[in-house]
Amino acid sequence: MKGIVLSLGLPRKRRFRLSNLKAMFRRYGVCLLFAGVLLLGMALGAVYARNADERTLKALDLLFTTNLDSRLSQGALGTFCACFASDFLFLLCACLFGVAAWGIPFLLLLSCFKGFGTGVTAGYLCMSHSLSGAGFWLLVLLPGTFVFCAALVRFSENAFRYSAVTFFRALGKEGAPASPRQELMQFCSCFLSALFITFIASLLDTLLWTLFAGTFKF
């Protein structure tokens, strides 16, 4: 009986290896870096929201939802345009920084600023409108914001790698690619994919604003 059991080949526990951890960080390290920077920005924004004045909130409203009165007075088309325009600006900046050899630090700052504005919005709503603000953030704003932030982090990873290759190539430490045009087209394809996800996120924002924004009283 013992021989039969052994012949069946019972599943063995996989041993954790340092090489597996290194491979995981090599594959996902840049993506995790941008996600961590964005979360750090959110934490900083939530803390800053406690001392933010009305003038600052109005200035940030171009890129984030910090002025509910003006946003709630818009129709569905206005809501979609506002959401898509602000997200598109972040995506466009990430694309421009990605094609620049010096763009890596600015890509990190861009992700941090996106997280900062998101944290300011969440903190402002929760502190100004308590449970109603928290519910509005979770139900109306968070789904579309999460979708776009995921797209931004993923595209920032591609922009980081493209910028790094451009930087080392400018220093002469990396040979010319076999097809520079194909390399650029692949990066542009990543941008279009991220732009499509941004469009979906804006549609989701518009749908949630149209269906649920009127149920919250501020």
BELHU-V489016 format. One record per pair of residues at least 6 apart in sequence whose C-alpha atoms are under 7 Angstrom apart, sorted by the first residue. I is the first residue (numbers start at 1). J is the second residue. D is the distance in Angstrom with one decimal. If there is no record, write none. Layout:
i->I j->J d->D
i->I j->J d->D
This chain:
i->30 j->157 d->5.8
i->31 j->153 d->6.4
i->31 j->154 d->6.3
i->31 j->157 d->5.5
i->34 j->108 d->6.7
i->34 j->111 d->6.6
i->34 j->153 d->5.8
i->35 j->153 d->6.1
i->37 j->108 d->6.9
i->37 j->111 d->6.4
i->37 j->112 d->5.4
i->38 j->111 d->5.1
i->38 j->112 d->4.7
i->38 j->114 d->6.7
i->38 j->115 d->4.6
i->39 j->115 d->6.0
i->40 j->112 d->6.8
i->41 j->112 d->4.5
i->41 j->113 d->6.2
i->41 j->115 d->4.3
i->41 j->116 d->4.1
i->42 j->115 d->4.3
i->42 j->116 d->4.6
i->42 j->118 d->5.9
i->42 j->119 d->4.0
i->43 j->119 d->6.2
i->44 j->116 d->6.0
i->45 j->116 d->4.2
i->45 j->117 d->6.1
i->45 j->118 d->7.0
i->45 j->119 d->4.2
i->45 j->120 d->4.4
i->46 j->119 d->4.4
i->46 j->120 d->5.0
i->46 j->122 d->6.7
i->46 j->123 d->4.6
i->48 j->120 d->6.6
i->49 j->120 d->4.9
i->49 j->123 d->5.4
i->49 j->124 d->5.5
i->57 j->66 d->5.5
i->57 j->67 d->6.9
i->58 j->66 d->6.7
i->58 j->67 d->6.3
i->60 j->66 d->6.7
i->61 j->67 d->6.0
i->62 j->86 d->6.8
i->63 j->86 d->4.7
i->64 j->117 d->6.1
i->64 j->118 d->6.9
i->64 j->121 d->7.0
i->65 j->121 d->6.1
i->66 j->121 d->5.6
i->71 j->79 d->6.9
i->76 j->206 d->6.1
i->76 j->210 d->6.4
i->79 j->206 d->5.8
i->80 j->202 d->5.8
i->80 j->203 d->6.5
i->80 j->206 d->5.4
i->83 j->202 d->5.5
i->84 j->198 d->7.0
i->84 j->199 d->6.6
i->84 j->202 d->5.4
i->87 j->198 d->6.8
i->91 j->152 d->6.7
i->94 j->107 d->6.1
i->94 j->156 d->6.3
i->94 j->159 d->6.8
i->95 j->159 d->6.5
i->95 j->191 d->7.0
i->97 j->103 d->4.3
i->97 j->106 d->6.7
i->97 j->107 d->6.3
i->98 j->159 d->4.1
i->98 j->160 d->6.0
i->98 j->162 d->6.0
i->98 j->163 d->4.8
i->99 j->162 d->6.7
i->99 j->163 d->5.7
i->100 j->163 d->5.8
i->101 j->163 d->5.1
i->101 j->164 d->6.7
i->101 j->166 d->5.1
i->101 j->167 d->4.3
i->102 j->167 d->6.8
i->103 j->163 d->6.2
i->104 j->160 d->5.7
i->104 j->163 d->6.5
i->107 j->156 d->6.7
i->122 j->137 d->6.3
i->125 j->133 d->4.4
i->125 j->134 d->6.3
i->126 j->133 d->4.9
i->126 j->134 d->5.0
i->129 j->218 d->6.9
i->132 j->216 d->6.6
i->140 j->205 d->6.9
i->140 j->208 d->5.3
i->140 j->209 d->6.0
i->140 j->212 d->6.8
i->140 j->213 d->6.9
i->141 j->205 d->6.7
i->144 j->201 d->4.7
i->144 j->202 d->6.6
i->144 j->204 d->5.7
i->144 j->205 d->5.2
i->147 j->201 d->5.8
i->148 j->197 d->6.9
i->148 j->198 d->5.6
i->148 j->201 d->5.9
i->151 j->194 d->5.6
i->151 j->197 d->6.6
i->155 j->190 d->6.7
i->155 j->191 d->6.9
i->155 j->194 d->6.4
i->168 j->174 d->5.9
i->169 j->175 d->6.5
